[in-house]
Amino acid sequence: MRPANFWPELQVEYVLKNTSFFYFRNHYRFNFDDANNYLGEKGLTESLERVQVRAGYEQVFNNQWSLGIAESYAKEQTRGIFFNEVYARHISTFGKIRFAQRASFEHILRWPTNNNGRIRFRADLEQNINVGKRLIRPRLSYDLFYNISYQNPKGPNIAQRLVDRTRLRLEVLYNFNERFSATPYFTEQVDFTGKAPEYSAAGEIIKPASKQNAHTPIVGLDLRYVLFHGGEPFPRTLPSHSSK
């Protein structure tokens, strides 16, 4: 188990009358593993692993379907990463419980090294609960990540994995008002990797290829501010969701 990470996030949205919306997002990753590379050496940056900005637009067609596009840039100590993403979202309801599904494809450019693709599937279960005059929304979500290599596939001696990463996330949204909300969350991220076999000097296998699972706990806080076309808030069937 790796040390817990802290991921604070801030998103500003502009919602059109048809509830489609533009959004801009700042995302920060603090990693408290001493073996990691950080953006700075002192102060707030001594544990800062990544700074990421994201801008996107989501077209809402009806109460169930929407389609979005987003561009992101992340800065780490040794590289910059560009993400080009298209995604589709569907929402259905079972009584008071909402079930959301999201599928996306990303083209990822890790400059100056390489690029690859990634397919991501996510499922959410959530329910709105009124506490006095305030709304809270517990949500449980699960992500599956599949990496697509454009160059050489994984070596034949590497233990193959069907899924490259998963994230199980529990969050609780709290609405301060119709424009501002805060969502603390906890995520268990698991990276599934394959390890090459180890050989002796004579070329004999000492340890065969094996599978490895790296667990990373993540604590985060998602802050959102919403601007509405015309100035006055109005109902939204498809509110946005974190999409790191």
Residue, then its C-alpha position, 0 to 999 in steps of 0.5 A: m500500500r502506497p502513502a495516501n495522496f491528496w487531490p484538491e480540485l476546483q471547477v467553474e462551469y457555465v450552463l446554457k439554457n438547454t443545460s449543456f455546459f462549458y467547464f474549466r478545471n484545475h487539478y492538483r496531485f500531492n504525493f507523499d511518497d518520498a521516492n516520487n519526483y516533485l515539482g518543487e523542493k520547498g513549501l507547498t510544492e515539495s509534495l506536489e507531483r502534478v498540476q493539471v488544467r482541463a477545459g471542455y464542453e458537454q452537449v446535453f441532448n435530453n434527460q438521459w444522454s449527453l456527449g462531451i469533448a475535453e482537452s487537458y494539460a498536465k505538468e510533472q517534473t520530467r514531462g508534460i502530458f496532453f489529453n484529448e478526450v471524447y466521451a458519452r454519458h447515460i443516466s437512468t433512474f431506479g426510484k430515487i437512485r440514479f445510475a450513470q454510465r460514462a464511456s470515453f476515449e483519450h489520446i494521450l501525448r506524453w511529451p517528449t517520450n511517447n503517446n498512447g490511447r486509453i479507453r475508460f468506463r465508469a459506473d455511478l450510483e447516487q441519491n439526493i438526500n435533503v438535510g434541512k434546507r441543504l442537499i447532500r448527494p452520496r455517490l459510489s463510482y467505479d472506473l476501469f482503464y484500458n491502455i492502448s499502445y500505438q507502438n510496440p505492444k507489451g512484450p511477450n515475456i510480460a505477464q498480460r493484464l486485461v485491465d490496467r487500472t481501476r478506481l473505486r470512489l466514495e464521495v458526498l456532495y454538499n450544496f452550499n447554494e445553487r451555485f457552489s458545492a463541495t465534495p470530499y471523497f476517498t478513492e482506492q486506485v489499483d494499478f495492474t502491471g506485469k513484471a518481466p522474468e529475472y534471468s541468471a548470468a547463464g540465461e536461465i529464468i530465476k523468477p518467472a513473469s508475474k503480475q503486480n497490483a499497486h494500491t494507492p489511497i487518495v483523499g480529495l476535495d472537489l470544489r465547484y462554482v456554477l454560472f448560469h446563462g441569464g444569471e438566475p439558477f435553473p434545474r439541471t438534469l445532468p450535472s457534471h462529474s469529476s473526470k480526472 
